[in-house]
Amino acid sequence: MAEHKIASTLLVGNDNIDFVLFQFAIDRAKMGQRVWVIAIKPFNEVPEGIEQPCKDVLKLITFIYLSDFVELMQHFNSIHKWKHTPNVIILKDFVHYCNLYDTKYDLRLAAFLSASLIDCLNFLAQKHGPNVLLLVSCKQEENNVILLRNRLKVILDMYFDGIIDGTGLKSVDILQKIKTICQ
């Protein structure tokens, strides 16, 4: 059996997350990779500073809006039925899907979602070959930094190759860190 490389990265940040996610999607699509950008609600606008890519690049990026954990899991559990599967999955709003800031937070839910994402990546690696990527973002709230870190600690060690703390970093520096992890 051929070895497949998958990379999973967790990005924690605040103000510039949308820019980083958009730019990373565009960069990967420019490399000819199909990209899924999954979020709970549509982006209202393209972040400032993003150059409009050509139509061929845009054709490789699919925006998928899934409002909750159940919809997200249904989508990933049916990935084998999709005609055009991605090489790259960008999951925005991990905090929302796992209720990370909520009193209802359940580590098992976050671990189950993380394990499902990795299973999905393994399926994609079998289909597409090497260099299947997952970028998961968590928006950090200033008053909940310690809570977020404590709740993410276990799943980080088990499911993610790297974590990038983008708090206070410039977008280009965050993108460079992501590229380094994903190589």
N, C-alpha and C positions, 0 to 999 in steps of 0.2 A: 504494500500500500504506500502511495506517495505521501510524503510529509507536506502538510499545508501550513503556511504561516498565517496566523491571525494575530491581530493586535487590538487590544482594548484599552482605551484611555478615558480617564475621568477628568473632566475640566471643571474646576470650581472657580467661580468668579462672580463679578457683578455687572458693572455697566457695559463692558465691551463684549459680552458673550455673543450677542446676536451678530455683530460684525465678524467675529472669529468664525462662527459656525457657517455663515454665508460664504465667507472667503475660502474656508476650507472646502466647502462643497464645490465651489467654482474651480478651485485649484485641482481637485481630484477629477472633476468632469473634463477639464482641459487635458488631463492625462488619458482620457478615453474611458474612464471608469463610470459606471452607473452609480448614482448616489440617491439614497433616500434620506430626506430630512423629515423627521417625525416630531410633531409638536402637538400640544393640546388645543391650540387655536391658531388661525392664520396669522402670519406676519402682516402687520399693517402697512409696512413700507420696507423697501430695501435700505439697510443701514447706510448712513452717510459715509462716503469714501469708497464705496464698492463700485467698481467700473462695470458697466453693463456688458455682460458676456455676449458672444455671438449666439445665434439660434442653435447651431450644432451643439454647443456646450449646454445650453438651457434644456435641450431635448434629453440630456442624460441625467438631469436632476428632477426628482419627483418629490413634491411636497405632500405629505400625508398627515391629516389632522385626526387624531384619535383622542377623545375627550377624557378617557379614564383607563385605569389598569385593565379592566375587563376587555375593552376594545383593543387595547395594545396587545394583550395576550392572544386574543382571537386572531389578530393580524399576523403575529409571529407564528402561531400554530398552523396557519394556512400558507406559509411562505412557499412551500413545495409546490403549490398549485399556480403560483404566479409565473407568467411567461417571461417577464423581464425582471430578474432579481438583481439586487445591487451588489457591487463590490465594497461599497462603503455605506454604513448606516450611521446617521447622526441623530441621536436622541436628545432632544431638548426637553427640559422640564422633568428630569428624573425625580426631583424633589416632589413635584406634584403627583406623579404616578405612584410614588411610594409613601406619600404622606409624611415625608421626613420631618417637617416642622410641626406636625399635628400631634395631639395627645393620643390619636389612634394609631400612631406609628407602630409597625410590627416588623421587626428585623426579618422574620421569615418571608414576608411579602417582598422586601427589598432583595433578599437573597434569591428568592424564586424568580423574580424578574431578571436579576443579573445572570443566573444560571440559564434561563431561557434565552437571553441575548447571546450568551456564549455558545449554546447549542445551535442557535440560528447561524452564528458565524461559522461554526464547524460545517454545517450543511452547505453554506455558501462557498466555503473553501473547497469542498469536494466538487462543487459544480464549476467554480471559476478558477480554481488553482490558487496560487500563492497571493499573498498581500490583500487579504480581506480585512477591512478595518471597521472598528466601532469607536465612535466618539460620543460619550455621554456627558451632558452638561448639567451642573447643579448651580443654580443661582444662589449665592450666599447672601443672607440677610445680615446686616451689620450687628443686630442685637442677638443673633443666634449662631455665631461662629463656633463656639465650643460645642453647642448641641449638635450642629451639623457634623463636625469632626468626630464626635463620639459615636454618632449613629452610623457614620460611613466606615468607621475603622475596620470592622469585620469584613464587610464585602470588598473593601479595597484589597485586602491581602489575598482574598480568595479568587476574585474575578477580574481584576484589572491589572494590566502590565505596568501601568504608570498613572500617576496623578499629577495634574498640573494645577498649581494654585496660581490663578491668573489675577488675583487681587492685587491691584496697584501696578500691574505690568502693562506695557504697551501691547496693542494687538499684534504687531509684527513679531514681538518677542514670544508671545503665546503661540502664534502660528509656527515659529521656528522650533519651539519645544515639542509641539505636536508632531511635526515632521521628523524630528530626531527619534521620538518614541516609535513612530510608525515605519521606520526604515527596516 
